[in-house]
Structures are given as C-alpha cells and as structure tokens.
Amino acid sequence: MTFVNVNPRRRRSHVANPFFNLVNDVLTNSVGETEKNLVKSRPAVNVIEGKEDFKLEIAAPGLKKSDFDINVEKDVLTISAKVEKVEDVKYSRKEFDYNEFKRTFHLPKTIDISKIDARFEDGILYLTLAKKEEAKELPARKIMIG
C-alpha cells in the first residue's frame, strides 16, 4: 500500500539532471526568488505500514503542536503549519525553513478516517492511521478437507 503525495503547484523536475532546476531558477527568477526557492523546504515524512495501521512521522523542528493544522476531506489528508516569522533575525546560513508548509496525501481506501490520531513530540509530528477491519491481515489458518 502506498500513500501518494500531492503537490499541484510543484513543477516537473528534471530527473536526469537535478542541477538543471537550479540553473533554470537562476535564469528565470530574480535573485531574491532564487534564494527563497533554495531555502524553502518542507518537512520529510516517513510512512510505516503495520498490521493494524499506518504511522506517519513528520520532521518539523522548531514548531509547536499549536502551529499545525491537520484535516481530512474524503480521502485526502492535509498537514499544514504556519508560524509567525521573526523579522529581526539575520541568518548567515539558512538551510531549512518550516515557517509555512503544506503536505497533502491521498489516503488508501483501507484507512478508517474516523480513527486518525496525532501527537507532537521532540520536533516530530506522529500520526496513526488505523486500517479498516477488512483491510487488516488475517492470521494463517489450516483448512480441513471435508
């Protein structure tokens, strides 16, 4: 079972040569826009499938649980966050920026959306997505010939 990450605004990446995207940004954007594109990132997500559920781990250092907004509509799970920016901070180097992000996933039909739990601990948002009863693995059993 796989989760499909949805990002409608993401342009096609040049898989054969990732450097192409950087060069394209430099040629088509202003210096400020290119810098924002280099710094702007989104949290990494781990998806773990168990017998009873799926677990998502979203790395979001520096955020608080009150910064997150988690919604499910039909079969789409959306995880977003927005944090007030501190304008008086001058970075000499900045490699991640989670001040604002949105991650969207299409959920498989096997997920019971009424049984989604979330907790935030040590910079990681944990979501548990319970599987429907009919989607859970049944134990092996011996069939007797009658």
N, C-alpha and C positions, 0 to 999 in steps of 0.2 A: 504494500500500500504506500502511496506517495502523496505528499502534500505539494500542491502546485503554487509556487509563489507568483503573485500577480502584481505587476507594476506597469500600468498602462502608459505612464509617461516615460518609461525607460526606452531609450533609442537602441537600435540594434548595435551590438558591439561587434567589433571586427575581431573575431576569434583567432584568426590566423596570425594577427599582429596587434596585440593589445596597445603597443606604442602608438599605433595609428590614431586611436581615440584621443590621446594626449595631444598629438600634433594637430589633429583636426580642431580640438578645443582652442589651442593657441592661435590657429589661423582664423577661426570664425568668431571667437569671443573676445571681449575686452580683457585686459589683464586681471581686473577685479573678478570678473565672471569665471575666468580660468582658475584663479586662486580659490574661489568658493567651491568649484567643482572638485578640486584636488582635496580640499579639507572636508567637504561634506561627505559624511558616511552614514551608514545605517548599521544597527547592531546585527551581529552574527546570530544565527538561530540554529540550535541543534534540535533534531526531531528523533525521538527514541520510540520505537514501537515495542510494546509489551503485549502479553496475552490478554490483559484486561483493558488496556488503554494506550493512548499515545501521550508522550510527555514532550513539551516544548521548553527549551531553555533559551532565553533571550538575554544576551550580554548587554547591559546598559549601565556602565559605571558612571557614577556621579549623579544619577537620577534618584528620586524618591518614589515610593509607591503612589503617592498622590499626583505624580506627573503623568501617569499612564491613563489611557482610555482604551478599554477592550470591549469590542462589540461583535456580535454575531447576527448576521441577517441572512436568512435562508441557509445556504451552505458556504458563506463567506465569513471568515474570521479576520477582523481588522484590529491590529495592535498599533497604537499611536502614542506619541508623547510630545508635549510642548512645554518648554521651560523658559522662564524669563531670562533674557541674555543680560550679562553684566558687561556694560559698555566700557567701563574704565580699566579693563584688564588688557594688557598688551602682551601678546604671546611672541616669543622669539621663534617658536616652532609649535605647530598645532597639527596633529595627525588624525584626530577624530573629533567629531562634533555631533553629539547626540541631543542638541538643544531642541531639535524638532525632527521627527521621523514618522513614517507610516509604513507598516508591513502588512500585507494582505495575503491571505491564503485561502484557496478553495478547499473545503473540508470534504473528505470522502463521505459517502452516504452511510458508512458504518459508524459514524460518530453520533452519540446521543448529545445533542447540543444543550439539553437541559441539565447535563451533568458535567459542565466545564468549571473547573476550579482554578484559581490563580493565587499565587503568593509571591512576595518580593523579598529577597534575602541576599545580602552581601553583593549587591550590584547585579544580580541575576533575577529576571522575572521568570517564574516557573508556572507553566500552565499544564494541567492534567485534563485530557480529553477522553472521557470514558467511551468505550465501544458499546454499541447496542448488543443486547444478549445474543441475537442471531449471528453476530459477527465474531463472537468470541470463539477461540479454539476449543473444540470438544476433546475430552480425553480419549485416548485409544480404547477400543473395546473389542472383545472377541465375539465373533458371530458364530453361533452354533447352527449346524446344518440340521434341519428338521425332517 
